[in-house]
Amino acid sequence: MFEQGVRPPVVVRRLRVSRKSAYAWHEAWREGGTAALASKGAGGFPCRLSDVEAERLRPSWKPARPRTAGARTRGGPWSGSQS
């Protein structure tokens, strides 16, 4: 969009993003071209556990049973009409 001369305020409306993001993207594009807009991967800090520690803890990261997408499988606080 920037190569086509689209200004940041128009990018905000078209992509429904924040002004801050659009202007940051525009600045990055001006300084480094389209390559500067490429994804840099997931953010955050790298894992501080060693491979051995991570492998030891891995079973606790998995859910105990498969989750359903919003389906009510057992009784609970849900009080919708039941037919």
mmCIF file of the N, C-alpha and C atoms, coordinates in Angstrom:
data_MODEL
# 
_entry.id   MODEL 
# 
loop_
_atom_site.group_PDB 
_atom_site.id 
_atom_site.type_symbol 
_atom_site.label_atom_id 
_atom_site.label_alt_id 
_atom_site.label_comp_id 
_atom_site.label_asym_id 
_atom_site.label_entity_id 
_atom_site.label_seq_id 
_atom_site.pdbx_PDB_ins_code 
_atom_site.Cartn_x 
_atom_site.Cartn_y 
_atom_site.Cartn_z 
_atom_site.occupancy 
_atom_site.B_iso_or_equiv 
_atom_site.pdbx_formal_charge 
_atom_site.auth_seq_id 
_atom_site.auth_comp_id 
_atom_site.auth_asym_id 
_atom_site.auth_atom_id 
_atom_site.pdbx_PDB_model_num 
ATOM 1   N N  . MET A 1 1  ? 0.827   -1.193  0.000  1.00 0.00 ? 1  MET A N  1 
ATOM 2   C CA . MET A 1 1  ? 0.000   0.000   0.000  1.00 0.00 ? 1  MET A CA 1 
ATOM 3   C C  . MET A 1 1  ? 0.869   1.255   0.000  1.00 0.00 ? 1  MET A C  1 
ATOM 4   N N  . PHE A 1 2  ? 1.932   1.223   0.781  1.00 0.00 ? 2  PHE A N  1 
ATOM 5   C CA . PHE A 1 2  ? 2.799   2.400   0.848  1.00 0.00 ? 2  PHE A CA 1 
ATOM 6   C C  . PHE A 1 2  ? 3.483   2.639   -0.495 1.00 0.00 ? 2  PHE A C  1 
ATOM 7   N N  . GLU A 1 3  ? 3.843   1.555   -1.197 1.00 0.00 ? 3  GLU A N  1 
ATOM 8   C CA . GLU A 1 3  ? 4.461   1.707   -2.526 1.00 0.00 ? 3  GLU A CA 1 
ATOM 9   C C  . GLU A 1 3  ? 3.498   2.354   -3.511 1.00 0.00 ? 3  GLU A C  1 
ATOM 10  N N  . GLN A 1 4  ? 2.210   2.176   -3.288 1.00 0.00 ? 4  GLN A N  1 
ATOM 11  C CA . GLN A 1 4  ? 1.194   2.755   -4.166 1.00 0.00 ? 4  GLN A CA 1 
ATOM 12  C C  . GLN A 1 4  ? 0.829   4.175   -3.746 1.00 0.00 ? 4  GLN A C  1 
ATOM 13  N N  . GLY A 1 5  ? 1.492   4.680   -2.723 1.00 0.00 ? 5  GLY A N  1 
ATOM 14  C CA . GLY A 1 5  ? 1.260   6.051   -2.281 1.00 0.00 ? 5  GLY A CA 1 
ATOM 15  C C  . GLY A 1 5  ? 0.143   6.203   -1.255 1.00 0.00 ? 5  GLY A C  1 
ATOM 16  N N  . VAL A 1 6  ? -0.311  5.090   -0.708 1.00 0.00 ? 6  VAL A N  1 
ATOM 17  C CA . VAL A 1 6  ? -1.364  5.150   0.307  1.00 0.00 ? 6  VAL A CA 1 
ATOM 18  C C  . VAL A 1 6  ? -0.757  5.672   1.606  1.00 0.00 ? 6  VAL A C  1 
ATOM 19  N N  . ARG A 1 7  ? -1.386  6.681   2.174  1.00 0.00 ? 7  ARG A N  1 
ATOM 20  C CA . ARG A 1 7  ? -0.886  7.305   3.401  1.00 0.00 ? 7  ARG A CA 1 
ATOM 21  C C  . ARG A 1 7  ? -1.351  6.512   4.626  1.00 0.00 ? 7  ARG A C  1 
ATOM 22  N N  . PRO A 1 8  ? -0.627  6.627   5.744  1.00 0.00 ? 8  PRO A N  1 
ATOM 23  C CA . PRO A 1 8  ? -0.993  5.895   6.964  1.00 0.00 ? 8  PRO A CA 1 
ATOM 24  C C  . PRO A 1 8  ? -2.439  6.051   7.431  1.00 0.00 ? 8  PRO A C  1 
ATOM 25  N N  . PRO A 1 9  ? -3.058  7.249   7.372  1.00 0.00 ? 9  PRO A N  1 
ATOM 26  C CA . PRO A 1 9  ? -4.458  7.339   7.817  1.00 0.00 ? 9  PRO A CA 1 
ATOM 27  C C  . PRO A 1 9  ? -5.410  6.450   6.997  1.00 0.00 ? 9  PRO A C  1 
ATOM 28  N N  . VAL A 1 10 ? -5.113  6.297   5.710  1.00 0.00 ? 10 VAL A N  1 
ATOM 29  C CA . VAL A 1 10 ? -5.944  5.435   4.862  1.00 0.00 ? 10 VAL A CA 1 
ATOM 30  C C  . VAL A 1 10 ? -5.695  3.973   5.232  1.00 0.00 ? 10 VAL A C  1 
ATOM 31  N N  . VAL A 1 11 ? -4.450  3.632   5.535  1.00 0.00 ? 11 VAL A N  1 
ATOM 32  C CA . VAL A 1 11 ? -4.113  2.271   5.961  1.00 0.00 ? 11 VAL A CA 1 
ATOM 33  C C  . VAL A 1 11 ? -4.868  1.938   7.250  1.00 0.00 ? 11 VAL A C  1 
ATOM 34  N N  . VAL A 1 12 ? -4.950  2.896   8.151  1.00 0.00 ? 12 VAL A N  1 
ATOM 35  C CA . VAL A 1 12 ? -5.678  2.696   9.408  1.00 0.00 ? 12 VAL A CA 1 
ATOM 36  C C  . VAL A 1 12 ? -7.125  2.304   9.126  1.00 0.00 ? 12 VAL A C  1 
ATOM 37  N N  . ARG A 1 13 ? -7.783  3.034   8.245  1.00 0.00 ? 13 ARG A N  1 
ATOM 38  C CA . ARG A 1 13 ? -9.179  2.756   7.940  1.00 0.00 ? 13 ARG A CA 1 
ATOM 39  C C  . ARG A 1 13 ? -9.351  1.441   7.184  1.00 0.00 ? 13 ARG A C  1 
ATOM 40  N N  . ARG A 1 14 ? -8.508  1.195   6.195  1.00 0.00 ? 14 ARG A N  1 
ATOM 41  C CA . ARG A 1 14 ? -8.653  -0.010  5.372  1.00 0.00 ? 14 ARG A CA 1 
ATOM 42  C C  . ARG A 1 14 ? -8.359  -1.286  6.144  1.00 0.00 ? 14 ARG A C  1 
ATOM 43  N N  . LEU A 1 15 ? -7.302  -1.276  6.954  1.00 0.00 ? 15 LEU A N  1 
ATOM 44  C CA . LEU A 1 15 ? -6.893  -2.478  7.675  1.00 0.00 ? 15 LEU A CA 1 
ATOM 45  C C  . LEU A 1 15 ? -7.440  -2.531  9.095  1.00 0.00 ? 15 LEU A C  1 
ATOM 46  N N  . ARG A 1 16 ? -8.096  -1.456  9.526  1.00 0.00 ? 16 ARG A N  1 
ATOM 47  C CA . ARG A 1 16 ? -8.647  -1.383  10.887 1.00 0.00 ? 16 ARG A CA 1 
ATOM 48  C C  . ARG A 1 16 ? -7.585  -1.687  11.940 1.00 0.00 ? 16 ARG A C  1 
ATOM 49  N N  . VAL A 1 17 ? -6.489  -0.941  11.867 1.00 0.00 ? 17 VAL A N  1 
ATOM 50  C CA . VAL A 1 17 ? -5.395  -1.058  12.825 1.00 0.00 ? 17 VAL A CA 1 
ATOM 51  C C  . VAL A 1 17 ? -5.236  0.280   13.525 1.00 0.00 ? 17 VAL A C  1 
ATOM 52  N N  . SER A 1 18 ? -4.378  0.304   14.541 1.00 0.00 ? 18 SER A N  1 
ATOM 53  C CA . SER A 1 18 ? -4.159  1.554   15.277 1.00 0.00 ? 18 SER A CA 1 
ATOM 54  C C  . SER A 1 18 ? -3.318  2.521   14.453 1.00 0.00 ? 18 SER A C  1 
ATOM 55  N N  . ARG A 1 19 ? -3.463  3.796   14.758 1.00 0.00 ? 19 ARG A N  1 
ATOM 56  C CA . ARG A 1 19 ? -2.640  4.818   14.094 1.00 0.00 ? 19 ARG A CA 1 
ATOM 57  C C  . ARG A 1 19 ? -1.169  4.566   14.376 1.00 0.00 ? 19 ARG A C  1 
ATOM 58  N N  . LYS A 1 20 ? -0.872  4.182   15.626 1.00 0.00 ? 20 LYS A N  1 
ATOM 59  C CA . LYS A 1 20 ? 0.510   3.936   16.015 1.00 0.00 ? 20 LYS A CA 1 
ATOM 60  C C  . LYS A 1 20 ? 1.137   2.852   15.138 1.00 0.00 ? 20 LYS A C  1 
ATOM 61  N N  . SER A 1 21 ? 0.398   1.761   14.909 1.00 0.00 ? 21 SER A N  1 
ATOM 62  C CA . SER A 1 21 ? 0.921   0.673   14.076 1.00 0.00 ? 21 SER A CA 1 
ATOM 63  C C  . SER A 1 21 ? 1.152   1.144   12.646 1.00 0.00 ? 21 SER A C  1 
ATOM 64  N N  . ALA A 1 22 ? 0.168   1.844   12.076 1.00 0.00 ? 22 ALA A N  1 
ATOM 65  C CA . ALA A 1 22 ? 0.287   2.292   10.686 1.00 0.00 ? 22 ALA A CA 1 
ATOM 66  C C  . ALA A 1 22 ? 1.477   3.227   10.499 1.00 0.00 ? 22 ALA A C  1 
ATOM 67  N N  . TYR A 1 23 ? 1.659   4.141   11.426 1.00 0.00 ? 23 TYR A N  1 
ATOM 68  C CA . TYR A 1 23 ? 2.788   5.065   11.296 1.00 0.00 ? 23 TYR A CA 1 
ATOM 69  C C  . TYR A 1 23 ? 4.123   4.356   11.544 1.00 0.00 ? 23 TYR A C  1 
ATOM 70  N N  . ALA A 1 24 ? 4.142   3.383   12.457 1.00 0.00 ? 24 ALA A N  1 
ATOM 71  C CA . ALA A 1 24 ? 5.379   2.615   12.674 1.00 0.00 ? 24 ALA A CA 1 
ATOM 72  C C  . ALA A 1 24 ? 5.725   1.809   11.428 1.00 0.00 ? 24 ALA A C  1 
ATOM 73  N N  . TRP A 1 25 ? 4.711   1.192   10.801 1.00 0.00 ? 25 TRP A N  1 
ATOM 74  C CA . TRP A 1 25 ? 4.954   0.438   9.568  1.00 0.00 ? 25 TRP A CA 1 
ATOM 75  C C  . TRP A 1 25 ? 5.457   1.364   8.465  1.00 0.00 ? 25 TRP A C  1 
ATOM 76  N N  . HIS A 1 26 ? 4.855   2.551   8.375  1.00 0.00 ? 26 HIS A N  1 
ATOM 77  C CA . HIS A 1 26 ? 5.267   3.498   7.332  1.00 0.00 ? 26 HIS A CA 1 
ATOM 78  C C  . HIS A 1 26 ? 6.722   3.920   7.529  1.00 0.00 ? 26 HIS A C  1 
ATOM 79  N N  . GLU A 1 27 ? 7.089   4.198   8.764  1.00 0.00 ? 27 GLU A N  1 
ATOM 80  C CA . GLU A 1 27 ? 8.480   4.574   9.069  1.00 0.00 ? 27 GLU A CA 1 
ATOM 81  C C  . GLU A 1 27 ? 9.437   3.434   8.732  1.00 0.00 ? 27 GLU A C  1 
ATOM 82  N N  . ALA A 1 28 ? 9.084   2.218   9.116  1.00 0.00 ? 28 ALA A N  1 
ATOM 83  C CA . ALA A 1 28 ? 9.928   1.058   8.811  1.00 0.00 ? 28 ALA A CA 1 
ATOM 84  C C  . ALA A 1 28 ? 10.046  0.873   7.303  1.00 0.00 ? 28 ALA A C  1 
ATOM 85  N N  . TRP A 1 29 ? 8.957   1.051   6.583  1.00 0.00 ? 29 TRP A N  1 
ATOM 86  C CA . TRP A 1 29 ? 8.970   0.902   5.127  1.00 0.00 ? 29 TRP A CA 1 
ATOM 87  C C  . TRP A 1 29 ? 9.850   1.966   4.473  1.00 0.00 ? 29 TRP A C  1 
ATOM 88  N N  . ARG A 1 30 ? 9.756   3.217   4.974  1.00 0.00 ? 30 ARG A N  1 
ATOM 89  C CA . ARG A 1 30 ? 10.603  4.287   4.409  1.00 0.00 ? 30 ARG A CA 1 
ATOM 90  C C  . ARG A 1 30 ? 12.080  3.999   4.621  1.00 0.00 ? 30 ARG A C  1 
ATOM 91  N N  . GLU A 1 31 ? 12.430  3.445   5.773  1.00 0.00 ? 31 GLU A N  1 
ATOM 92  C CA . GLU A 1 31 ? 13.837  3.199   6.082  1.00 0.00 ? 31 GLU A CA 1 
ATOM 93  C C  . GLU A 1 31 ? 14.383  1.916   5.471  1.00 0.00 ? 31 GLU A C  1 
ATOM 94  N N  . GLY A 1 32 ? 13.531  0.876   5.350  1.00 0.00 ? 32 GLY A N  1 
ATOM 95  C CA . GLY A 1 32 ? 14.058  -0.402  4.885  1.00 0.00 ? 32 GLY A CA 1 
ATOM 96  C C  . GLY A 1 32 ? 13.284  -1.094  3.788  1.00 0.00 ? 32 GLY A C  1 
ATOM 97  N N  . GLY A 1 33 ? 12.286  -0.442  3.223  1.00 0.00 ? 33 GLY A N  1 
ATOM 98  C CA . GLY A 1 33 ? 11.503  -1.046  2.153  1.00 0.00 ? 33 GLY A CA 1 
ATOM 99  C C  . GLY A 1 33 ? 10.604  -2.161  2.663  1.00 0.00 ? 33 GLY A C  1 
ATOM 100 N N  . THR A 1 34 ? 10.095  -2.947  1.728  1.00 0.00 ? 34 THR A N  1 
ATOM 101 C CA . THR A 1 34 ? 9.157   -4.000  2.095  1.00 0.00 ? 34 THR A CA 1 
ATOM 102 C C  . THR A 1 34 ? 9.805   -5.066  2.968  1.00 0.00 ? 34 THR A C  1 
ATOM 103 N N  . ALA A 1 35 ? 11.125  -5.259  2.836  1.00 0.00 ? 35 ALA A N  1 
ATOM 104 C CA . ALA A 1 35 ? 11.810  -6.256  3.672  1.00 0.00 ? 35 ALA A CA 1 
ATOM 105 C C  . ALA A 1 35 ? 11.719  -5.890  5.150  1.00 0.00 ? 35 ALA A C  1 
ATOM 106 N N  . ALA A 1 36 ? 11.646  -4.601  5.456  1.00 0.00 ? 36 ALA A N  1 
ATOM 107 C CA . ALA A 1 36 ? 11.554  -4.158  6.851  1.00 0.00 ? 36 ALA A CA 1 
ATOM 108 C C  . ALA A 1 36 ? 10.191  -4.478  7.457  1.00 0.00 ? 36 ALA A C  1 
ATOM 109 N N  . LEU A 1 37 ? 9.198   -4.776  6.615  1.00 0.00 ? 37 LEU A N  1 
ATOM 110 C CA . LEU A 1 37 ? 7.855   -5.081  7.107  1.00 0.00 ? 37 LEU A CA 1 
ATOM 111 C C  . LEU A 1 37 ? 7.628   -6.576  7.301  1.00 0.00 ? 37 LEU A C  1 
ATOM 112 N N  . ALA A 1 38 ? 8.616   -7.390  6.961  1.00 0.00 ? 38 ALA A N  1 
ATOM 113 C CA . ALA A 1 38 ? 8.478   -8.842  7.105  1.00 0.00 ? 38 ALA A CA 1 
ATOM 114 C C  . ALA A 1 38 ? 8.368   -9.216  8.583  1.00 0.00 ? 38 ALA A C  1 
ATOM 115 N N  . SER A 1 39 ? 7.642   -10.275 8.842  1.00 0.00 ? 39 SER A N  1 
ATOM 116 C CA . SER A 1 39 ? 7.463   -10.741 10.217 1.00 0.00 ? 39 SER A CA 1 
ATOM 117 C C  . SER A 1 39 ? 8.801   -11.173 10.806 1.00 0.00 ? 39 SER A C  1 
ATOM 118 N N  . LYS A 1 40 ? 8.985   -10.848 12.056 1.00 0.00 ? 40 LYS A N  1 
ATOM 119 C CA . LYS A 1 40 ? 10.205  -11.250 12.757 1.00 0.00 ? 40 LYS A CA 1 
ATOM 120 C C  . LYS A 1 40 ? 9.937   -12.433 13.677 1.00 0.00 ? 40 LYS A C  1 
ATOM 121 N N  . GLY A 1 41 ? 8.776   -13.050 13.543 1.00 0.00 ? 41 GLY A N  1 
ATOM 122 C CA . GLY A 1 41 ? 8.431   -14.208 14.365 1.00 0.00 ? 41 GLY A CA 1 
ATOM 123 C C  . GLY A 1 41 ? 7.719   -13.797 15.627 1.00 0.00 ? 41 GLY A C  1 
ATOM 124 N N  . ALA A 1 42 ? 7.466   -14.786 16.438 1.00 0.00 ? 42 ALA A N  1 
ATOM 125 C CA . ALA A 1 42 ? 6.743   -14.549 17.688 1.00 0.00 ? 42 ALA A CA 1 
ATOM 126 C C  . ALA A 1 42 ? 7.594   -13.716 18.642 1.00 0.00 ? 42 ALA A C  1 
ATOM 127 N N  . GLY A 1 43 ? 6.933   -12.875 19.385 1.00 0.00 ? 43 GLY A N  1 
ATOM 128 C CA . GLY A 1 43 ? 7.636   -12.058 20.361 1.00 0.00 ? 43 GLY A CA 1 
ATOM 129 C C  . GLY A 1 43 ? 7.780   -12.788 21.683 1.00 0.00 ? 43 GLY A C  1 
ATOM 130 N N  . GLY A 1 44 ? 8.283   -12.101 22.648 1.00 0.00 ? 44 GLY A N  1 
ATOM 131 C CA . GLY A 1 44 ? 8.414   -12.695 23.973 1.00 0.00 ? 44 GLY A CA 1 
ATOM 132 C C  . GLY A 1 44 ? 9.825   -13.170 24.246 1.00 0.00 ? 44 GLY A C  1 
ATOM 133 N N  . PHE A 1 45 ? 9.997   -13.697 25.430 1.00 0.00 ? 45 PHE A N  1 
ATOM 134 C CA . PHE A 1 45 ? 11.300  -14.155 25.866 1.00 0.00 ? 45 PHE A CA 1 
ATOM 135 C C  . PHE A 1 45 ? 11.497  -15.617 25.499 1.00 0.00 ? 45 PHE A C  1 
ATOM 136 N N  . PRO A 1 46 ? 12.734  -16.014 25.221 1.00 0.00 ? 46 PRO A N  1 
ATOM 137 C CA . PRO A 1 46 ? 12.977  -17.422 24.960 1.00 0.00 ? 46 PRO A CA 1 
ATOM 138 C C  . PRO A 1 46 ? 12.816  -18.239 26.241 1.00 0.00 ? 46 PRO A C  1 
ATOM 139 N N  . CYS A 1 47 ? 12.543  -19.519 26.073 1.00 0.00 ? 47 CYS A N  1 
ATOM 140 C CA . CYS A 1 47 ? 12.367  -20.406 27.216 1.00 0.00 ? 47 CYS A CA 1 
ATOM 141 C C  . CYS A 1 47 ? 13.672  -20.496 28.005 1.00 0.00 ? 47 CYS A C  1 
ATOM 142 N N  . ARG A 1 48 ? 13.587  -20.396 29.318 1.00 0.00 ? 48 ARG A N  1 
ATOM 143 C CA . ARG A 1 48 ? 14.784  -20.457 30.149 1.00 0.00 ? 48 ARG A CA 1 
ATOM 144 C C  . ARG A 1 48 ? 15.060  -21.861 30.669 1.00 0.00 ? 48 ARG A C  1 
ATOM 145 N N  . LEU A 1 49 ? 14.169  -22.796 30.375 1.00 0.00 ? 49 LEU A N  1 
ATOM 146 C CA . LEU A 1 49 ? 14.389  -24.175 30.806 1.00 0.00 ? 49 LEU A CA 1 
ATOM 147 C C  . LEU A 1 49 ? 15.383  -24.862 29.874 1.00 0.00 ? 49 LEU A C  1 
ATOM 148 N N  . SER A 1 50 ? 16.166  -25.767 30.434 1.00 0.00 ? 50 SER A N  1 
ATOM 149 C CA . SER A 1 50 ? 17.036  -26.573 29.585 1.00 0.00 ? 50 SER A CA 1 
ATOM 150 C C  . SER A 1 50 ? 16.156  -27.569 28.831 1.00 0.00 ? 50 SER A C  1 
ATOM 151 N N  . ASP A 1 51 ? 16.688  -28.202 27.805 1.00 0.00 ? 51 ASP A N  1 
ATOM 152 C CA . ASP A 1 51 ? 15.923  -29.193 27.048 1.00 0.00 ? 51 ASP A CA 1 
ATOM 153 C C  . ASP A 1 51 ? 15.460  -30.335 27.951 1.00 0.00 ? 51 ASP A C  1 
ATOM 154 N N  . VAL A 1 52 ? 16.318  -30.735 28.892 1.00 0.00 ? 52 VAL A N  1 
ATOM 155 C CA . VAL A 1 52 ? 15.976  -31.829 29.800 1.00 0.00 ? 52 VAL A CA 1 
ATOM 156 C C  . VAL A 1 52 ? 14.808  -31.418 30.703 1.00 0.00 ? 52 VAL A C  1 
ATOM 157 N N  . GLU A 1 53 ? 14.856  -30.206 31.263 1.00 0.00 ? 53 GLU A N  1 
ATOM 158 C CA . GLU A 1 53 ? 13.782  -29.723 32.125 1.00 0.00 ? 53 GLU A CA 1 
ATOM 159 C C  . GLU A 1 53 ? 12.470  -29.584 31.347 1.00 0.00 ? 53 GLU A C  1 
ATOM 160 N N  . ALA A 1 54 ? 12.564  -29.071 30.156 1.00 0.00 ? 54 ALA A N  1 
ATOM 161 C CA . ALA A 1 54 ? 11.366  -28.894 29.342 1.00 0.00 ? 54 ALA A CA 1 
ATOM 162 C C  . ALA A 1 54 ? 10.734  -30.244 29.013 1.00 0.00 ? 54 ALA A C  1 
ATOM 163 N N  . GLU A 1 55 ? 11.537  -31.214 28.675 1.00 0.00 ? 55 GLU A N  1 
ATOM 164 C CA . GLU A 1 55 ? 11.010  -32.537 28.347 1.00 0.00 ? 55 GLU A CA 1 
ATOM 165 C C  . GLU A 1 55 ? 10.379  -33.196 29.578 1.00 0.00 ? 55 GLU A C  1 
ATOM 166 N N  . ARG A 1 56 ? 10.969  -32.993 30.742 1.00 0.00 ? 56 ARG A N  1 
ATOM 167 C CA . ARG A 1 56 ? 10.433  -33.559 31.976 1.00 0.00 ? 56 ARG A CA 1 
ATOM 168 C C  . ARG A 1 56 ? 9.068   -32.958 32.298 1.00 0.00 ? 56 ARG A C  1 
ATOM 169 N N  . LEU A 1 57 ? 8.875   -31.669 32.008 1.00 0.00 ? 57 LEU A N  1 
ATOM 170 C CA . LEU A 1 57 ? 7.619   -30.990 32.322 1.00 0.00 ? 57 LEU A CA 1 
ATOM 171 C C  . LEU A 1 57 ? 6.572   -31.102 31.216 1.00 0.00 ? 57 LEU A C  1 
ATOM 172 N N  . ARG A 1 58 ? 6.957   -31.517 30.038 1.00 0.00 ? 58 ARG A N  1 
ATOM 173 C CA . ARG A 1 58 ? 6.053   -31.520 28.895 1.00 0.00 ? 58 ARG A CA 1 
ATOM 174 C C  . ARG A 1 58 ? 4.724   -32.229 29.147 1.00 0.00 ? 58 ARG A C  1 
ATOM 175 N N  . PRO A 1 59 ? 4.669   -33.400 29.774 1.00 0.00 ? 59 PRO A N  1 
ATOM 176 C CA . PRO A 1 59 ? 3.355   -34.026 29.984 1.00 0.00 ? 59 PRO A CA 1 
ATOM 177 C C  . PRO A 1 59 ? 2.380   -33.134 30.756 1.00 0.00 ? 59 PRO A C  1 
ATOM 178 N N  . SER A 1 60 ? 2.857   -32.290 31.647 1.00 0.00 ? 60 SER A N  1 
ATOM 179 C CA . SER A 1 60 ? 1.950   -31.430 32.402 1.00 0.00 ? 60 SER A CA 1 
ATOM 180 C C  . SER A 1 60 ? 1.413   -30.284 31.547 1.00 0.00 ? 60 SER A C  1 
ATOM 181 N N  . TRP A 1 61 ? 2.001   -30.030 30.385 1.00 0.00 ? 61 TRP A N  1 
ATOM 182 C CA . TRP A 1 61 ? 1.522   -28.972 29.514 1.00 0.00 ? 61 TRP A CA 1 
ATOM 183 C C  . TRP A 1 61 ? 0.338   -29.432 28.684 1.00 0.00 ? 61 TRP A C  1 
ATOM 184 N N  . LYS A 1 62 ? 0.178   -30.723 28.492 1.00 0.00 ? 62 LYS A N  1 
ATOM 185 C CA . LYS A 1 62 ? -0.892  -31.241 27.659 1.00 0.00 ? 62 LYS A CA 1 
ATOM 186 C C  . LYS A 1 62 ? -2.191  -31.282 28.465 1.00 0.00 ? 62 LYS A C  1 
ATOM 187 N N  . PRO A 1 63 ? -3.327  -30.966 27.846 1.00 0.00 ? 63 PRO A N  1 
ATOM 188 C CA . PRO A 1 63 ? -4.585  -31.059 28.580 1.00 0.00 ? 63 PRO A CA 1 
ATOM 189 C C  . PRO A 1 63 ? -4.890  -32.517 28.941 1.00 0.00 ? 63 PRO A C  1 
ATOM 190 N N  . ALA A 1 64 ? -5.583  -32.708 30.041 1.00 0.00 ? 64 ALA A N  1 
ATOM 191 C CA . ALA A 1 64 ? -5.892  -34.043 30.521 1.00 0.00 ? 64 ALA A CA 1 
ATOM 192 C C  . ALA A 1 64 ? -6.812  -34.782 29.562 1.00 0.00 ? 64 ALA A C  1 
ATOM 193 N N  . ARG A 1 65 ? -7.693  -34.052 28.883 1.00 0.00 ? 65 ARG A N  1 
ATOM 194 C CA . ARG A 1 65 ? -8.591  -34.671 27.919 1.00 0.00 ? 65 ARG A CA 1 
ATOM 195 C C  . ARG A 1 65 ? -8.795  -33.672 26.785 1.00 0.00 ? 65 ARG A C  1 
ATOM 196 N N  . PRO A 1 66 ? -9.206  -34.153 25.629 1.00 0.00 ? 66 PRO A N  1 
ATOM 197 C CA . PRO A 1 66 ? -9.421  -33.214 24.528 1.00 0.00 ? 66 PRO A CA 1 
ATOM 198 C C  . PRO A 1 66 ? -10.554 -32.239 24.843 1.00 0.00 ? 66 PRO A C  1 
ATOM 199 N N  . ARG A 1 67 ? -10.371 -31.029 24.470 1.00 0.00 ? 67 ARG A N  1 
ATOM 200 C CA . ARG A 1 67 ? -11.388 -29.998 24.712 1.00 0.00 ? 67 ARG A CA 1 
ATOM 201 C C  . ARG A 1 67 ? -12.357 -29.970 23.544 1.00 0.00 ? 67 ARG A C  1 
ATOM 202 N N  . THR A 1 68 ? -13.584 -29.632 23.820 1.00 0.00 ? 68 THR A N  1 
ATOM 203 C CA . THR A 1 68 ? -14.569 -29.475 22.764 1.00 0.00 ? 68 THR A CA 1 
ATOM 204 C C  . THR A 1 68 ? -14.786 -28.002 22.521 1.00 0.00 ? 68 THR A C  1 
ATOM 205 N N  . ALA A 1 69 ? -15.191 -27.666 21.332 1.00 0.00 ? 69 ALA A N  1 
ATOM 206 C CA . ALA A 1 69 ? -15.354 -26.264 20.956 1.00 0.00 ? 69 ALA A CA 1 
ATOM 207 C C  . ALA A 1 69 ? -16.694 -25.730 21.430 1.00 0.00 ? 69 ALA A C  1 
ATOM 208 N N  . GLY A 1 70 ? -16.825 -25.485 22.712 1.00 0.00 ? 70 GLY A N  1 
ATOM 209 C CA . GLY A 1 70 ? -18.016 -24.870 23.257 1.00 0.00 ? 70 GLY A CA 1 
ATOM 210 C C  . GLY A 1 70 ? -19.153 -25.835 23.540 1.00 0.00 ? 70 GLY A C  1 
ATOM 211 N N  . ALA A 1 71 ? -18.976 -27.109 23.233 1.00 0.00 ? 71 ALA A N  1 
ATOM 212 C CA . ALA A 1 71 ? -20.052 -28.065 23.489 1.00 0.00 ? 71 ALA A CA 1 
ATOM 213 C C  . ALA A 1 71 ? -20.112 -28.399 24.968 1.00 0.00 ? 71 ALA A C  1 
ATOM 214 N N  . ARG A 1 72 ? -21.308 -28.495 25.477 1.00 0.00 ? 72 ARG A N  1 
ATOM 215 C CA . ARG A 1 72 ? -21.486 -28.851 26.885 1.00 0.00 ? 72 ARG A CA 1 
ATOM 216 C C  . ARG A 1 72 ? -21.451 -30.366 26.992 1.00 0.00 ? 72 ARG A C  1 
ATOM 217 N N  . THR A 1 73 ? -20.444 -30.883 27.656 1.00 0.00 ? 73 THR A N  1 
ATOM 218 C CA . THR A 1 73 ? -20.286 -32.328 27.744 1.00 0.00 ? 73 THR A CA 1 
ATOM 219 C C  . THR A 1 73 ? -20.653 -32.877 29.099 1.00 0.00 ? 73 THR A C  1 
ATOM 220 N N  . ARG A 1 74 ? -20.692 -32.051 30.129 1.00 0.00 ? 74 ARG A N  1 
ATOM 221 C CA . ARG A 1 74 ? -21.035 -32.498 31.479 1.00 0.00 ? 74 ARG A CA 1 
ATOM 222 C C  . ARG A 1 74 ? -21.865 -31.424 32.156 1.00 0.00 ? 74 ARG A C  1 
ATOM 223 N N  . GLY A 1 75 ? -22.475 -31.799 33.264 1.00 0.00 ? 75 GLY A N  1 
ATOM 224 C CA . GLY A 1 75 ? -23.264 -30.824 34.014 1.00 0.00 ? 75 GLY A CA 1 
ATOM 225 C C  . GLY A 1 75 ? -22.383 -29.712 34.551 1.00 0.00 ? 75 GLY A C  1 
ATOM 226 N N  . GLY A 1 76 ? -22.934 -28.573 34.726 1.00 0.00 ? 76 GLY A N  1 
ATOM 227 C CA . GLY A 1 76 ? -22.168 -27.463 35.257 1.00 0.00 ? 76 GLY A CA 1 
ATOM 228 C C  . GLY A 1 76 ? -23.059 -26.256 35.476 1.00 0.00 ? 76 GLY A C  1 
ATOM 229 N N  . PRO A 1 77 ? -22.480 -25.095 35.604 1.00 0.00 ? 77 PRO A N  1 
ATOM 230 C CA . PRO A 1 77 ? -23.257 -23.911 35.952 1.00 0.00 ? 77 PRO A CA 1 
ATOM 231 C C  . PRO A 1 77 ? -24.123 -23.382 34.814 1.00 0.00 ? 77 PRO A C  1 
ATOM 232 N N  . TRP A 1 78 ? -23.984 -23.931 33.594 1.00 0.00 ? 78 TRP A N  1 
ATOM 233 C CA . TRP A 1 78 ? -24.786 -23.444 32.490 1.00 0.00 ? 78 TRP A CA 1 
ATOM 234 C C  . TRP A 1 78 ? -26.247 -23.682 32.748 1.00 0.00 ? 78 TRP A C  1 
ATOM 235 N N  . SER A 1 79 ? -27.093 -22.665 32.562 1.00 0.00 ? 79 SER A N  1 
ATOM 236 C CA . SER A 1 79 ? -28.504 -22.810 32.903 1.00 0.00 ? 79 SER A CA 1 
ATOM 237 C C  . SER A 1 79 ? -29.412 -22.453 31.747 1.00 0.00 ? 79 SER A C  1 
ATOM 238 N N  . GLY A 1 80 ? -28.968 -22.711 30.524 1.00 0.00 ? 80 GLY A N  1 
ATOM 239 C CA . GLY A 1 80 ? -29.797 -22.433 29.359 1.00 0.00 ? 80 GLY A CA 1 
ATOM 240 C C  . GLY A 1 80 ? -30.961 -23.398 29.286 1.00 0.00 ? 80 GLY A C  1 
ATOM 241 N N  . SER A 1 81 ? -31.886 -23.130 28.383 1.00 0.00 ? 81 SER A N  1 
ATOM 242 C CA . SER A 1 81 ? -33.056 -24.006 28.277 1.00 0.00 ? 81 SER A CA 1 
ATOM 243 C C  . SER A 1 81 ? -32.619 -25.366 27.758 1.00 0.00 ? 81 SER A C  1 
ATOM 244 N N  . GLN A 1 82 ? -33.195 -26.403 28.299 1.00 0.00 ? 82 GLN A N  1 
ATOM 245 C CA . GLN A 1 82 ? -32.880 -27.755 27.882 1.00 0.00 ? 82 GLN A CA 1 
ATOM 246 C C  . GLN A 1 82 ? -34.127 -28.382 27.309 1.00 0.00 ? 82 GLN A C  1 
ATOM 247 N N  . SER A 1 83 ? -34.037 -28.877 26.063 1.00 0.00 ? 83 SER A N  1 
ATOM 248 C CA . SER A 1 83 ? -35.216 -29.466 25.459 1.00 0.00 ? 83 SER A CA 1 
ATOM 249 C C  . SER A 1 83 ? -35.159 -30.960 25.486 1.00 0.00 ? 83 SER A C  1 
# 
